[in-house]
Amino acid sequence: KKICKKAAKDLNVNLKKEPYKSRLKYEIDLIKEKGYQDYFLVVADAINYAKQHMLVGPGRGSSGGSLVCFLMGITTIDPIKYDLIFERFIDINRSDLPDIDCDFPKDKRGMVIKHIKKKYGDENVTQIANILRLRGKSGLNRFAKSLGIPEHHLDAVKDVLIEREPGDAGFDECIKDTLTTTDAGRELMQLHPALEIVTRAEGHAQTSGTHAAGVLVGAEPINKYCGINTRDGGRVAMIDMREAEGLNLLKIDALGLRNLTILAEVCDRVNMPYRALYSLQDGDEKAYQLINDGRFAGIFQFEGQATRKLASKMMIESIEDLAALNAASRPGALMSGGANRYVNRKNESEDIEYLADHKLMKKITKPTAGVILYQEQVMQILREVGQLPWDQVIFLRKQMAKTLGQESFGKYRKAFLRGAKKNDLSKVEAGEVWKNLVTF
């Protein structure tokens, strides 16, 4: 509370006025109830240390929805100004720690980790492993080579290989089901029965590396929870991100970005203090024109081919357009067809149509021309249209973020349709909305 109130004065945020007053109380009460105080203090300490020595990212991901993060200097985004949802950040029904993405220059990320180790103890801090497991084609190729099976004998099976999303039943049995339920698979097994052994190895840990961002911080040595790899001169916990979350270990996502290194070097050359970048205001037409001219080099998360292709079809005129462009370039919006619909409607080459002719759907998707682009919109639809409780809404949001499949979502379809019916959506309309959410 003390840190937030002091920072509010420096940031000209009036905590006596609404909605800031009630929002801060709500966030702090929830943080206190869940015992997250240490997490926020550890992350804020690391970021504030980093800001004394380097350029730090302004904040990214769900932490942008937190007023506490803004006031503690963890992010530089005022969530009230941009109507960001706090519940996307902290799950009100679960006790697992939230995710705060911290971005540092690639060449100085090590300084931050060194500071954390110095503060909390070398044995209490490790990086996280990135464990690759034997899957589909890689499993077939590896075992076929060991068994002397010609590679071209696998071609027909690879064409019909069953694929499932993480979290789906049978995720580790795709090869087995392909070999036993498809014609190509059964033919291959008749020809090479020894290949059955690969079905027992699917999902097995194959190789490990170091995760690009994850750092574990403990109040006691991390080797009380898992093995530590020190062979390569570093300290890497031999568990992956999901396993660390399962143990409820405190994890900081500290990513080293080449883009920040470049920006910092530019600031150094023109004698501009890094803090000047945090005070840049939106609304600069010249900045938007850079995007409209197709000049994407060095802009984090905007350099991808999908983003450039979409940008060439639409005119960027505001910060909202930039946000929509970034969201439309993600797999969910692209695969659902929402990205192209949004661009066409913004260009007025396609009429605006809503997924359901209902006031709730119109209210939620009006800012994006009737298209679902944001995870916040998904949460609002699940909560307001489908009347799902917050715990289910947040669970489904996390399933979506982890790209889990239709089977994981399908368990909640009937509950969503019941809630939509209570809101007077027809069965066809509710089904269309649900189908779009699943694809997203």
NUZA-820296 format. One record per residue (C-alpha): residue in one letter; x, z, y. Coordinates in steps of 0.25 Angstrom, whole numbers, padded with zeros to 4 digits. Layout:
! NUZA-820296
<A, <X, Z, Y>>
...
//
This chain:
! NUZA-820296
<K, <0000, 0000, 0000>>
<K, <0011, 0004, 0010>>
<I, <0019, -0009, 0007>>
<C, <0006, -0018, 0009>>
<K, <0002, -0011, 0022>>
<K, <0015, -0012, 0028>>
<A, <0016, -0027, 0024>>
<A, <0002, -0029, 0030>>
<K, <0007, -0026, 0044>>
<D, <0019, -0035, 0043>>
<L, <0010, -0046, 0038>>
<N, <-0002, -0044, 0048>>
<V, <-0012, -0041, 0037>>
<N, <-0023, -0031, 0041>>
<L, <-0026, -0023, 0029>>
<K, <-0037, -0016, 0037>>
<K, <-0045, -0028, 0037>>
<E, <-0052, -0035, 0026>>
<P, <-0050, -0042, 0016>>
<Y, <-0035, -0036, 0017>>
<K, <-0040, -0022, 0016>>
<S, <-0048, -0022, 0004>>
<R, <-0039, -0033, -0003>>
<L, <-0027, -0024, -0002>>
<K, <-0034, -0011, -0007>>
<Y, <-0040, -0019, -0019>>
<E, <-0026, -0025, -0023>>
<I, <-0018, -0011, -0021>>
<D, <-0029, -0004, -0029>>
<L, <-0028, -0013, -0040>>
<I, <-0013, -0013, -0040>>
<K, <-0013, 0002, -0040>>
<E, <-0024, 0003, -0051>>
<K, <-0015, -0007, -0060>>
<G, <-0002, 0000, -0057>>
<Y, <0004, -0013, -0052>>
<Q, <0011, -0006, -0040>>
<D, <0025, -0007, -0046>>
<Y, <0023, -0022, -0049>>
<F, <0020, -0025, -0035>>
<L, <0032, -0016, -0029>>
<V, <0042, -0023, -0039>>
<V, <0038, -0037, -0035>>
<A, <0037, -0034, -0020>>
<D, <0051, -0027, -0021>>
<A, <0057, -0040, -0028>>
<I, <0051, -0049, -0018>>
<N, <0054, -0041, -0005>>
<Y, <0068, -0040, -0010>>
<A, <0069, -0055, -0013>>
<K, <0063, -0058, 0001>>
<Q, <0075, -0051, 0007>>
<H, <0085, -0061, 0000>>
<M, <0077, -0074, -0002>>
<L, <0065, -0083, 0000>>
<V, <0053, -0078, -0009>>
<G, <0041, -0085, -0013>>
<P, <0028, -0082, -0005>>
<G, <0020, -0078, -0017>>
<R, <0014, -0087, -0028>>
<G, <0003, -0085, -0039>>
<S, <-0008, -0074, -0040>>
<S, <0000, -0064, -0032>>
<G, <-0004, -0072, -0020>>
<G, <-0018, -0066, -0021>>
<S, <-0012, -0052, -0018>>
<L, <-0013, -0045, -0005>>
<V, <-0003, -0034, -0010>>
<C, <0007, -0045, -0014>>
<F, <0006, -0051, 0000>>
<L, <0008, -0038, 0007>>
<M, <0020, -0034, -0002>>
<G, <0027, -0046, 0001>>
<I, <0026, -0051, -0013>>
<T, <0018, -0064, -0008>>
<T, <0017, -0069, 0006>>
<I, <0002, -0074, 0004>>
<D, <-0010, -0067, 0010>>
<P, <-0020, -0068, -0001>>
<I, <-0032, -0065, 0008>>
<K, <-0029, -0077, 0017>>
<Y, <-0029, -0086, 0005>>
<D, <-0040, -0079, -0003>>
<L, <-0032, -0077, -0015>>
<I, <-0037, -0068, -0027>>
<F, <-0030, -0055, -0030>>
<E, <-0037, -0055, -0044>>
<R, <-0029, -0067, -0048>>
<F, <-0016, -0058, -0046>>
<I, <-0020, -0045, -0052>>
<D, <-0029, -0044, -0064>>
<I, <-0039, -0033, -0061>>
<N, <-0042, -0030, -0075>>
<R, <-0028, -0030, -0082>>
<S, <-0016, -0022, -0080>>
<D, <-0005, -0033, -0082>>
<L, <0004, -0036, -0070>>
<P, <0001, -0047, -0060>>
<D, <0010, -0059, -0058>>
<I, <0018, -0060, -0045>>
<D, <0026, -0073, -0044>>
<C, <0039, -0071, -0036>>
<D, <0047, -0083, -0031>>
<F, <0061, -0082, -0027>>
<P, <0072, -0093, -0024>>
<K, <0078, -0097, -0038>>
<D, <0092, -0094, -0033>>
<K, <0088, -0080, -0029>>
<R, <0078, -0075, -0040>>
<G, <0090, -0068, -0047>>
<M, <0092, -0059, -0035>>
<V, <0077, -0054, -0036>>
<I, <0079, -0051, -0051>>
<K, <0092, -0044, -0048>>
<H, <0085, -0035, -0038>>
<I, <0074, -0031, -0047>>
<K, <0084, -0028, -0058>>
<K, <0092, -0019, -0048>>
<K, <0079, -0012, -0044>>
<Y, <0073, -0009, -0058>>
<G, <0085, -0010, -0067>>
<D, <0091, -0021, -0074>>
<E, <0085, -0018, -0088>>
<N, <0071, -0017, -0082>>
<V, <0071, -0031, -0077>>
<T, <0072, -0044, -0085>>
<Q, <0067, -0058, -0084>>
<I, <0057, -0064, -0094>>
<A, <0059, -0074, -0105>>
<N, <0052, -0087, -0106>>
<I, <0050, -0089, -0121>>
<L, <0047, -0103, -0127>>
<R, <0039, -0103, -0140>>
<L, <0038, -0114, -0150>>
<R, <0026, -0122, -0148>>
<G, <0019, -0135, -0152>>
<K, <0028, -0147, -0151>>
<S, <0041, -0139, -0149>>
<G, <0038, -0131, -0162>>
<L, <0035, -0144, -0170>>
<N, <0048, -0151, -0165>>
<R, <0057, -0139, -0168>>
<F, <0052, -0137, -0182>>
<A, <0051, -0152, -0185>>
<K, <0066, -0153, -0181>>
<S, <0070, -0141, -0190>>
<L, <0062, -0147, -0202>>
<G, <0068, -0161, -0200>>
<I, <0054, -0167, -0197>>
<P, <0055, -0180, -0189>>
<E, <0050, -0178, -0175>>
<H, <0040, -0190, -0175>>
<H, <0033, -0183, -0187>>
<L, <0028, -0173, -0176>>
<D, <0022, -0183, -0166>>
<A, <0008, -0184, -0172>>
<V, <0007, -0169, -0172>>
<K, <0012, -0167, -0158>>
<D, <0001, -0176, -0153>>
<V, <-0010, -0167, -0158>>
<L, <-0002, -0154, -0156>>
<I, <-0012, -0143, -0153>>
<E, <-0010, -0136, -0140>>
<R, <-0015, -0122, -0135>>
<E, <-0014, -0114, -0123>>
<P, <-0007, -0100, -0123>>
<G, <-0017, -0089, -0126>>
<D, <-0026, -0099, -0135>>
<A, <-0028, -0095, -0150>>
<G, <-0018, -0103, -0158>>
<F, <-0008, -0105, -0147>>
<D, <0003, -0103, -0157>>
<E, <-0003, -0111, -0168>>
<C, <-0004, -0125, -0161>>
<I, <0006, -0131, -0171>>
<K, <0000, -0125, -0183>>
<D, <-0014, -0130, -0179>>
<T, <-0009, -0144, -0176>>
<L, <-0002, -0145, -0190>>
<T, <-0014, -0139, -0197>>
<T, <-0026, -0145, -0190>>
<T, <-0022, -0159, -0185>>
<D, <-0020, -0172, -0194>>
<A, <-0006, -0174, -0188>>
<G, <-0002, -0160, -0191>>
<R, <-0007, -0160, -0205>>
<E, <0000, -0173, -0208>>
<L, <0013, -0167, -0202>>
<M, <0012, -0154, -0211>>
<Q, <0010, -0163, -0223>>
<L, <0023, -0171, -0220>>
<H, <0031, -0159, -0215>>
<P, <0025, -0146, -0221>>
<A, <0037, -0138, -0217>>
<L, <0033, -0139, -0202>>
<E, <0023, -0128, -0205>>
<I, <0033, -0118, -0201>>
<V, <0032, -0122, -0186>>
<T, <0018, -0116, -0186>>
<R, <0024, -0102, -0188>>
<A, <0034, -0104, -0177>>
<E, <0024, -0109, -0166>>
<G, <0024, -0099, -0154>>
<H, <0038, -0093, -0158>>
<A, <0048, -0090, -0147>>
<Q, <0057, -0102, -0146>>
<T, <0067, -0100, -0134>>
<S, <0067, -0091, -0122>>
<G, <0072, -0092, -0108>>
<T, <0070, -0084, -0095>>
<H, <0057, -0085, -0088>>
<A, <0058, -0091, -0074>>
<A, <0051, -0080, -0067>>
<G, <0048, -0067, -0075>>
<V, <0055, -0054, -0072>>
<L, <0052, -0041, -0079>>
<V, <0053, -0028, -0072>>
<G, <0052, -0015, -0079>>
<A, <0053, 0000, -0077>>
<E, <0061, 0001, -0089>>
<P, <0070, -0009, -0097>>
<I, <0063, -0021, -0101>>
<N, <0070, -0021, -0115>>
<K, <0060, -0010, -0119>>
<Y, <0049, -0021, -0119>>
<C, <0057, -0033, -0124>>
<G, <0070, -0039, -0128>>
<I, <0079, -0044, -0116>>
<N, <0088, -0056, -0117>>
<T, <0101, -0054, -0110>>
<R, <0109, -0065, -0117>>
<D, <0110, -0074, -0105>>
<G, <0114, -0064, -0095>>
<G, <0100, -0061, -0090>>
<R, <0089, -0052, -0095>>
<V, <0077, -0058, -0101>>
<A, <0065, -0051, -0107>>
<M, <0062, -0058, -0120>>
<I, <0047, -0059, -0117>>
<D, <0039, -0069, -0110>>
<M, <0029, -0067, -0098>>
<R, <0017, -0065, -0106>>
<E, <0024, -0055, -0115>>
<A, <0029, -0047, -0102>>
<E, <0015, -0047, -0097>>
<G, <0010, -0042, -0110>>
<L, <0020, -0030, -0109>>
<N, <0015, -0028, -0095>>
<L, <0029, -0029, -0090>>
<L, <0031, -0030, -0075>>
<K, <0035, -0045, -0072>>
<I, <0039, -0052, -0060>>
<D, <0039, -0067, -0059>>
<A, <0051, -0070, -0051>>
<L, <0053, -0085, -0050>>
<G, <0065, -0092, -0044>>
<L, <0061, -0105, -0036>>
<R, <0070, -0116, -0032>>
<N, <0060, -0119, -0021>>
<L, <0062, -0106, -0014>>
<T, <0077, -0108, -0015>>
<I, <0076, -0121, -0008>>
<L, <0067, -0115, 0003>>
<A, <0077, -0103, 0005>>
<E, <0088, -0112, 0007>>
<V, <0081, -0120, 0017>>
<C, <0078, -0107, 0025>>
<D, <0092, -0103, 0024>>
<R, <0097, -0116, 0030>>
<V, <0088, -0116, 0042>>
<N, <0089, -0101, 0044>>
<M, <0075, -0098, 0041>>
<P, <0071, -0084, 0036>>
<Y, <0064, -0084, 0022>>
<R, <0053, -0076, 0028>>
<A, <0049, -0087, 0037>>
<L, <0043, -0095, 0025>>
<Y, <0034, -0083, 0022>>
<S, <0027, -0085, 0036>>
<L, <0024, -0100, 0035>>
<Q, <0010, -0102, 0038>>
<D, <0000, -0112, 0032>>
<G, <-0006, -0124, 0039>>
<D, <0007, -0132, 0043>>
<E, <0002, -0146, 0042>>
<K, <0017, -0151, 0041>>
<A, <0019, -0143, 0028>>
<Y, <0006, -0149, 0022>>
<Q, <0011, -0163, 0026>>
<L, <0024, -0161, 0017>>
<I, <0014, -0159, 0005>>
<N, <0006, -0171, 0009>>
<D, <0019, -0179, 0011>>
<G, <0023, -0176, -0004>>
<R, <0035, -0167, 0000>>
<F, <0034, -0157, -0012>>
<A, <0049, -0155, -0015>>
<G, <0053, -0140, -0016>>
<I, <0038, -0135, -0014>>
<F, <0036, -0125, -0025>>
<Q, <0024, -0128, -0034>>
<F, <0021, -0141, -0027>>
<E, <0032, -0150, -0032>>
<G, <0025, -0154, -0045>>
<Q, <0020, -0168, -0048>>
<A, <0005, -0163, -0049>>
<T, <0006, -0157, -0035>>
<R, <0012, -0169, -0029>>
<K, <0002, -0178, -0035>>
<L, <-0010, -0170, -0030>>
<A, <-0004, -0168, -0016>>
<S, <-0003, -0183, -0015>>
<K, <-0018, -0184, -0016>>
<M, <-0022, -0173, -0006>>
<M, <-0019, -0169, 0008>>
<I, <-0013, -0155, 0010>>
<E, <-0018, -0149, 0023>>
<S, <-0018, -0134, 0021>>
<I, <-0013, -0123, 0012>>
<E, <-0025, -0123, 0004>>
<D, <-0022, -0138, 0001>>
<L, <-0008, -0134, -0004>>
<A, <-0014, -0123, -0013>>
<A, <-0024, -0132, -0019>>
<L, <-0014, -0143, -0021>>
<N, <-0005, -0132, -0029>>
<A, <-0016, -0127, -0037>>
<A, <-0022, -0141, -0040>>
<S, <-0008, -0145, -0046>>
<R, <-0009, -0134, -0057>>
<P, <-0012, -0137, -0071>>
<G, <-0026, -0131, -0070>>
<A, <-0031, -0139, -0059>>
<L, <-0024, -0152, -0064>>
<M, <-0030, -0151, -0078>>
<S, <-0044, -0148, -0073>>
<G, <-0044, -0160, -0064>>
<G, <-0046, -0151, -0052>>
<A, <-0034, -0155, -0045>>
<N, <-0038, -0170, -0044>>
<R, <-0052, -0166, -0040>>
<Y, <-0047, -0157, -0029>>
<V, <-0038, -0167, -0023>>
<N, <-0049, -0178, -0024>>
<R, <-0059, -0169, -0017>>
<K, <-0049, -0165, -0006>>
<N, <-0047, -0179, -0003>>
<E, <-0062, -0181, -0003>>
<S, <-0061, -0192, -0014>>
<E, <-0070, -0184, -0023>>
<D, <-0082, -0175, -0020>>
<I, <-0081, -0160, -0022>>
<E, <-0089, -0156, -0034>>
<Y, <-0089, -0141, -0039>>
<L, <-0088, -0137, -0054>>
<A, <-0102, -0131, -0052>>
<D, <-0112, -0132, -0041>>
<H, <-0112, -0117, -0039>>
<K, <-0109, -0109, -0026>>
<L, <-0098, -0101, -0033>>
<M, <-0090, -0113, -0038>>
<K, <-0091, -0120, -0025>>
<K, <-0086, -0107, -0017>>
<I, <-0074, -0106, -0027>>
<T, <-0070, -0120, -0027>>
<K, <-0074, -0126, -0014>>
<P, <-0060, -0124, -0008>>
<T, <-0054, -0133, -0019>>
<A, <-0065, -0144, -0018>>
<G, <-0073, -0138, -0030>>
<V, <-0060, -0138, -0039>>
<I, <-0054, -0126, -0046>>
<L, <-0039, -0126, -0041>>
<Y, <-0036, -0111, -0041>>
<Q, <-0035, -0099, -0051>>
<E, <-0043, -0091, -0040>>
<Q, <-0054, -0101, -0041>>
<V, <-0054, -0100, -0056>>
<M, <-0055, -0085, -0055>>
<Q, <-0066, -0085, -0045>>
<I, <-0074, -0095, -0054>>
<L, <-0072, -0086, -0066>>
<R, <-0076, -0074, -0058>>
<E, <-0087, -0078, -0049>>
<V, <-0093, -0090, -0057>>
<G, <-0091, -0085, -0071>>
<Q, <-0092, -0071, -0068>>
<L, <-0081, -0067, -0077>>
<P, <-0075, -0053, -0074>>
<W, <-0061, -0052, -0067>>
<D, <-0054, -0048, -0080>>
<Q, <-0058, -0061, -0086>>
<V, <-0056, -0069, -0074>>
<I, <-0042, -0065, -0072>>
<F, <-0039, -0066, -0087>>
<L, <-0043, -0081, -0087>>
<R, <-0035, -0083, -0074>>
<K, <-0023, -0078, -0082>>
<Q, <-0026, -0087, -0094>>
<M, <-0027, -0099, -0084>>
<A, <-0014, -0095, -0078>>
<K, <-0007, -0094, -0091>>
<T, <-0013, -0108, -0095>>
<L, <-0020, -0102, -0107>>
<G, <-0030, -0111, -0113>>
<Q, <-0045, -0114, -0115>>
<E, <-0047, -0105, -0126>>
<S, <-0042, -0093, -0117>>
<F, <-0052, -0097, -0107>>
<G, <-0064, -0100, -0116>>
<K, <-0066, -0086, -0120>>
<Y, <-0072, -0084, -0106>>
<R, <-0081, -0096, -0105>>
<K, <-0094, -0090, -0109>>
<A, <-0092, -0079, -0100>>
<F, <-0089, -0088, -0088>>
<L, <-0101, -0097, -0092>>
<R, <-0110, -0085, -0092>>
<G, <-0105, -0080, -0078>>
<A, <-0107, -0094, -0073>>
<K, <-0121, -0095, -0078>>
<K, <-0125, -0082, -0071>>
<N, <-0120, -0089, -0058>>
<D, <-0130, -0100, -0061>>
<L, <-0119, -0111, -0065>>
<S, <-0125, -0120, -0076>>
<K, <-0118, -0121, -0089>>
<V, <-0112, -0134, -0086>>
<E, <-0107, -0130, -0073>>
<A, <-0101, -0117, -0079>>
<G, <-0095, -0125, -0090>>
<E, <-0088, -0135, -0081>>
<V, <-0083, -0123, -0072>>
<W, <-0077, -0116, -0085>>
<K, <-0071, -0129, -0090>>
<N, <-0064, -0131, -0077>>
<L, <-0058, -0117, -0077>>
<V, <-0053, -0119, -0091>>
<T, <-0046, -0132, -0087>>
<F, <-0040, -0125, -0075>>
//
